[in-house]
Amino acid sequence: MSDPKATDVKVRLTGVTKTFAGAEEVTALDDISLEIGESEFVAIVGPSGCGKSTLLRLVAGLQDATAGEVEIQQSKPGRPKTAMVFQEHALFPWLSVRDNVAFGPRNRDVPKKEAADIADAQLDRLGLGRFGDFYPHQLSGGMKQRVGIARALAQDAEILLMDEPLGALDAQTRTLLQEQILELRQESRPTVMYITHAIDEAVFLADRVMLMSARPGRISDIIELDFPIDRGPELRGTEKFAKLSQDIWNHLRDEVQAAMTGEK
């Protein structure tokens, strides 16, 4: 899905700028314009501090843009516009796994039994069906993160916003969860904005990869990926995958260096 204009535009950012006041005003994002199509998966990659998380918070409505406009085309009135998955799972420790996942539907006044059924269905989908009565402290890090993803999916939101959701996991668990996220997008085709520092993860999962500059964050390039939606784990071993990953790193190297040295 390389051309969002060829389908329904789900998210439109027009000239979005975000500044933060303080002893010295800081511009986090500068003149961001982007369209994301229905069911499109866009990965966002850039150096630390370039405003990636701020961008997701603007789309989620957790912060307001200083200038420009953020538009979300809502297809079902009453359905949540966005749901977020954070790097840290942020589960409620006093609730069971099932109740954590059911929290969103219950907050929308879905009856308790129906909300529990929704939660169980999402837990089953992520291989956690038998852990509904467990509590977060009884789960591994990878399992907690899957619960966080299940909780976001249970909200049935228009757009899934994922902020470095696998960043805290070990490499093996991360690889397996990448494959589960890929399976989820193949099954239900959600609209996703996905932040990651891992270039190979972005190339493996996304339709397009948006590259951001060092602060102030601007879109420096958008890479179209023409891999099929039914791609599998074997994609990682292909020459094309390796070349795209290397090309993206070559593009980002100077921006990462600028962010590290504060030269920009």
C-alpha positions in Angstrom: 0.0 0.0 0.0 2.5 2.5 -1.2 0.1 5.3 -2.2 -2.3 6.4 0.6 -4.1 8.6 -2.0 -5.2 5.4 -3.7 -7.3 4.4 -0.7 -9.0 6.1 2.2 -6.7 8.5 4.1 -7.0 7.6 7.8 -4.5 10.1 9.3 -3.5 13.4 7.8 -0.8 15.7 9.3 -0.5 19.1 7.7 2.3 21.4 8.6 2.5 20.1 12.2 5.0 21.9 14.5 5.4 21.3 18.2 7.4 23.5 20.5 7.9 23.3 24.3 8.3 26.4 26.4 10.9 26.7 29.1 14.1 28.7 29.9 14.8 28.1 26.2 12.0 27.2 23.7 12.6 23.8 22.1 11.1 22.8 18.8 10.5 19.1 18.8 8.8 18.8 15.5 8.9 21.1 12.5 6.5 21.3 9.6 5.4 17.6 9.5 3.1 16.7 6.7 2.0 13.1 6.1 -0.9 11.0 4.9 -1.5 7.4 6.2 -4.0 5.2 4.4 -6.6 2.9 5.9 -4.9 -0.4 7.0 -1.5 1.0 6.2 1.5 0.2 8.5 3.9 3.1 8.7 7.1 2.6 10.7 8.9 5.8 12.1 12.6 5.7 12.5 15.0 8.4 13.6 17.7 9.3 16.1 16.9 9.7 19.8 15.2 13.0 20.7 13.9 13.7 17.2 10.3 13.9 18.3 9.0 10.4 17.3 7.1 9.9 20.6 5.8 13.5 20.5 4.4 12.8 17.1 2.4 9.8 18.4 1.1 11.8 21.3 -0.2 14.4 19.0 -2.0 11.8 16.9 -3.4 10.3 20.1 -4.7 13.7 21.2 -2.5 13.6 24.4 -0.9 16.8 23.3 -1.8 19.7 21.0 0.2 20.8 18.0 1.7 24.3 18.3 0.9 24.9 14.6 -0.6 22.8 11.8 -3.4 20.3 11.9 -3.8 16.6 12.9 -6.9 14.9 11.3 -8.2 11.4 11.8 -11.0 10.1 9.6 -13.3 8.2 11.9 -15.2 5.4 10.2 -17.3 4.3 13.2 -18.7 7.0 15.5 -18.2 6.1 19.1 -15.3 3.8 18.3 -12.0 5.0 20.0 -9.8 6.9 17.6 -6.5 5.6 18.9 -5.0 3.0 21.2 -1.4 3.1 22.3 1.2 0.4 23.1 4.2 1.7 25.1 7.7 0.5 25.4 6.9 -0.3 29.0 3.8 -2.4 29.3 2.1 -0.1 31.9 -0.2 -2.8 33.1 -2.2 -2.3 36.3 -0.5 -4.6 38.9 -3.7 -5.0 40.9 -5.8 -6.3 38.0 -5.6 -9.8 36.5 -4.4 -10.2 33.0 -8.0 -10.6 31.7 -9.1 -7.5 33.6 -6.2 -5.5 32.3 -7.2 -6.3 28.7 -10.9 -5.8 29.4 -10.2 -2.3 30.9 -10.7 -0.4 27.7 -14.0 -2.0 26.8 -15.3 -1.7 30.3 -14.3 2.0 30.3 -16.6 2.3 27.2 -19.5 0.8 29.2 -19.3 -2.6 27.5 -21.0 -5.1 29.8 -18.6 -7.0 32.0 -19.2 -10.5 30.5 -18.8 -9.1 26.9 -15.7 -7.2 27.9 -14.2 -10.4 29.4 -15.1 -12.3 26.2 -13.3 -9.7 24.2 -10.3 -9.9 26.4 -10.2 -13.7 26.2 -10.4 -13.6 22.4 -7.4 -11.2 22.2 -5.4 -13.2 24.7 -6.0 -16.4 22.7 -4.9 -14.5 19.6 -1.6 -13.7 21.3 -1.0 -17.2 22.8 -1.9 -16.1 26.3 -5.4 -17.7 26.7 -4.5 -19.8 29.7 -3.0 -16.8 31.6 -6.2 -14.7 32.0 -6.3 -15.3 35.8 -2.6 -14.5 36.3 -1.3 -11.1 37.5 1.4 -9.1 35.8 4.1 -9.9 38.3 3.7 -13.6 37.4 4.5 -13.0 33.7 7.8 -12.7 31.8 8.7 -9.4 30.1 7.7 -10.7 26.7 4.3 -11.9 28.1 3.6 -8.6 29.7 4.3 -6.8 26.4 1.9 -9.2 24.6 -0.7 -8.4 27.2 -0.2 -4.7 26.5 -0.7 -5.4 22.8 -3.8 -7.4 23.6 -5.2 -4.5 25.7 -4.7 -2.1 22.8 -6.4 -4.5 20.3 -9.3 -5.0 22.7 -10.2 -1.3 22.4 -11.0 -1.8 18.7 -9.5 1.6 18.0 -9.3 3.2 14.5 -5.5 3.5 14.7 -2.9 1.5 16.7 0.0 3.7 17.9 3.0 1.6 19.0 5.9 3.4 20.7 8.9 1.2 20.6 6.8 -1.7 21.9 9.6 -4.3 21.7 12.5 -2.1 22.7 12.9 -3.5 26.2 12.9 -7.2 25.2 15.8 -9.6 24.6 16.7 -10.2 20.9 15.1 -13.7 20.7 11.8 -12.6 22.3 11.8 -9.5 20.1 12.1 -11.6 16.9 9.2 -13.8 17.9 7.0 -10.9 18.8 7.8 -9.2 15.5 6.5 -12.3 13.8 3.3 -12.2 16.0 2.7 -8.5 15.1 3.2 -9.4 11.4 0.6 -12.1 11.8 -1.8 -9.7 13.5 -1.6 -7.2 10.7 -2.1 -9.9 8.1 -5.2 -11.1 9.9 -7.0 -7.8 10.9 -5.2 -5.1 8.8 -5.2 -2.3 11.4 -3.9 1.1 10.6 -0.6 1.4 12.5 2.0 4.0 13.3 5.0 2.2 14.8 8.1 3.7 16.3 11.3 1.7 16.4 15.0 2.3 16.6 15.6 -1.1 14.9 15.8 -0.6 11.1 15.4 -4.3 10.4 12.2 -4.4 12.4 10.8 -1.4 10.4 11.6 -3.1 7.1 10.2 -6.4 8.3 6.8 -5.0 9.4 6.0 -1.9 7.5 4.4 -0.8 4.2 6.5 2.5 4.4 9.3 3.6 6.6 9.3 7.3 7.6 12.8 8.7 8.3 13.2 11.6 10.7 16.0 14.1 11.1 17.7 15.1 14.3 15.9 17.7 16.4 13.9 19.6 15.3 12.3 16.5 13.9 11.4 16.7 10.2 10.6 14.0 7.6 13.9 13.5 5.8 12.6 10.7 3.5 9.9 8.1 3.2 10.9 4.7 1.9 8.3 2.6 0.0 8.5 -1.1 0.7 7.0 -3.4 -1.9 7.1 -6.6 0.1 3.8 -8.5 0.0 1.4 -8.4 2.9 1.8 -12.2 3.3 5.6 -11.9 3.9 7.1 -14.4 6.3 10.2 -14.8 8.5 12.3 -15.9 5.5 12.2 -12.3 4.3 15.0 -11.4 6.7 17.4 -13.7 4.8 16.9 -12.1 1.4 19.4 -9.8 -0.4 16.7 -7.2 -0.9 15.9 -7.0 2.8 19.6 -6.5 3.7 20.1 -3.9 1.0 17.0 -1.8 2.1 18.1 -2.0 5.8 21.6 -0.9 4.9 20.3 1.9 2.6 18.1 3.2 5.5 21.1 3.2 7.9 23.3 5.0 5.3 20.6 7.7 5.2 20.2 8.0 9.0 23.9 7.8 10.0 24.6 11.5 9.8 21.3 12.4 11.6 22.2 10.0 14.4 25.7 11.4 14.6 24.2 15.0 14.7 21.8 13.9 17.6 24.7 12.4 19.6 27.0 15.4 19.2 24.4 18.1 19.4 25.7 19.7 16.2 22.3 20.3 14.7 
